[in-house]
Each structure stands twice: as C-alpha cells, then as structure tokens.
Amino acid sequence: MVKHVDKRSFEVFLSIGSNIENRESNLINAKNLIKKSIGLIGQSSSIYETSPWGDDSLLPFLNLVLKVTTGLNPIDLLSACKKIEQDMGRIFHANKQYNNRVIDIDILTYENRIINEENLKIPHPFLAQRMFVLLPFSEINKNYEIAGLNSSIEDLLKACNDKGLVRILI
C-alpha cells in the first residue's frame, strides 16, 4: 500500500490504550511505531489507569493521548494506525465491538476537520462521552475546540457523565 504523504503537516490527536500483557510497554512500543510510521509526537499526556468503557467485563486499561504532526491524509492515517495495532498483535473480533486488546489507537481529531466516511468518523464519535480520553486530552490542550461540537475539551470534560475510573498513573 502506498501512503499519500502530503508536503504539508497536519495536527492530529490520537488516543492509545492497552489492557493486556505489559500495558505500559505496549504504550511505549506504540508510541515508537507512531513516531516511525505516522509522524512527530509533539506532546504526550500522562498515562492513566482506566476502567473499561462499553463492557465492564474487560480488564482495566492504561490510556494516554498524543498530539502528533503528520503528513498522512486521514485515510492513510487510519491505515497506519490499524497496521500498528495488527503488528503489535491486536486481534479483531468481528462479532464483538469491545474486547481486551494489546493496543488500541483511535484518531480523535485531524486538524479541525469533520470527516464522515463509512469507516472513519472524525472527530471520534465517542470523544465527548469518554472521561479516559477527555482528561488526558485536557492535559495537552484544554482549550482545543472540537469541530462540530462547538465546545472545548475543558467544556466537554465538565459536561461528561462518564463515571468510570480514570486515575493518573505516570
């Protein structure tokens, strides 16, 4: 697959999480692969330990948010994220939306664009509902305005009803 690398740079925010094997090592490995295949990591939030979202039977996660500068277009960015997940051993279950995973990489924002493709929705459709995304995102840029929601991360954080555990670990 040939990736389209634009001569311009685009600011994206990614959420990464892991809840099996060595969770902290998985995050570090994912960050290294992101640097190698996606772009420059400008900022990284602290690591948070979080309860699973969407299925309480899952194991606890470690999560963080990254600010990345990339030359990839949105579809190639998604492909690069999926390749990292696959290379790290993530198993996708066709009949299950939520499952334990070595690594999960979600594209939260791409510049300040709204993208509504069949397999790619930006901003991430559940961003405003997930405390484990909003809290680390706010560490990097609490004033970031989410396209289409007309709200800053700080405003979304205050309005979020997610009561799951989100505690700073590192």
N, C-alpha and C positions, 0 to 999 in steps of 0.2 A: 504494500500500500504506500503510495506516495503522498506525503503530507504537504499541504499548501502552507508554506511559511511566508507570511506577509513581511514586507520590509518595515512596516510599522509595528509598534509594540502595543499590546493590549493589556489592561489591568484586569485580572480575574481574581476572585476569591474562591478557594477550594476548602471543603471540609473533608478531613480524613479521620477514619476511625478504625479500631480493631478490637475484637473481643475474644479471640482465641490465640493459643500459643503464647509467645512472648510479645505481648501487646505493645510495649514501649519500643522494642526492637523493630517490630513491624512498622510503627510510625516513622522511625528513623530511616529504615530501608525505603519506605515510600517517598519520604522527602528527598532522599538521594536520587531515586529514579525520576522524580518530578523535575529536579534540577537538570538531570541528564536529558530527558526527552520532552519536557514541556517548556521550561524557562527558568528565569531567575526568581528565586524566592526572596522577596523584599522584606517581608515580616512574617513571623510565626507567633501565634498565641501560646500561652501556657498550655500544658496538657491537662485535661480534665477527665476525671473518672465519672462516668455517667451511667444511669440505669438505661436499659434498652427501651427503645421507642417503637411502639407498634406491636410488640409481642413481649409480654412480661416473662415468658418462659426462657428468654435468651439470657446469655451471660452478660455481666457488666462490660461496658466499653471504655476505652480510652479514646478521646477525641481532641482535635485541635483544628484551628482554622489558619490557612496560609493566604497571604497576598502574593500573587505571582504575576510577573510580567512575561508575556508570551507573544510569539509571532504567529501562533496557530489560529486558524479560523475556528469557530465554535464546534463544528462537526469533527474536525481533526483533533481538537482538544478533547472531546468526548472519547474518540477512538484511542487517544494516547492514555487517558485515564483508565479505560477498560483494559488496555493492554498491560498496564502496570498491575492492575488487580489480577488479571489472568496469570501474568508472570510470577506474581507472589503467591499463587496457589488458591485464589478465591474460587470457590465452587458456586456456580449459579444454579438455583433450583427453579425450574420452570413453573412449578405449581405452588411456590411459596414466595410471598413478597418479602418477608423478613426472615433472616436466618443468621446464625453465627457465622462470622467471617474473619479471615486473616486480615483483610483490608477492604475498606470501602472508601471510594473517592467520589464526592459529589461536587458538581460545579454549582456554586451558589450564585455568582454573578459573572457577567462578561461585559466589561466596560459598564455602561449604564443602559444596556440594551434589553429589550424584551424579545425573546426568541421562543416561538411556539411551533416547533417541528414535531412530527409524530413521536420520535424517540428522544427529544431534547427540549426541555422547558427551562427557560432562564428568565427571571430569577427562579431558583429552585422552588417548586410549588409548596413545599412544607417549611420553607425557611422561617416564616413568621410564627410557626407553631412549635418550633423545637428550641428549647432552652439550651440544649447542648451545642447548638450552632450559634445562637444569638449571644450567649455570654462570651465565648472566645472571640467572636467577630467584634464585639464591642471593645474588647481589649486592644484590637488593632485600629479600629476606626468607628467609634460610637456614633459619629455624625454622618456616616455614609448613608446616602439616600437610596432606597431600593426602588428601582424603576417599576412603575405600575402600581406600587403600593402607597406612594406619596408619604412615606414615613421613613424616619431614620432608624438605624439599628437600635439606638437608645429608646426611641418611642415604641418600637416593636418589642423590645425587651420588657418594658414596663407593662405592656398590654398582654404579654404572653401568659397563657393559662396552664402551660406545661408544669406539672408538679413533680416530675421525675428528678431523681438525684443528679445534681451537677456540682461536683466539688473540685476545686483546683488541686492537682496532684503535684505537678512540677512547674 
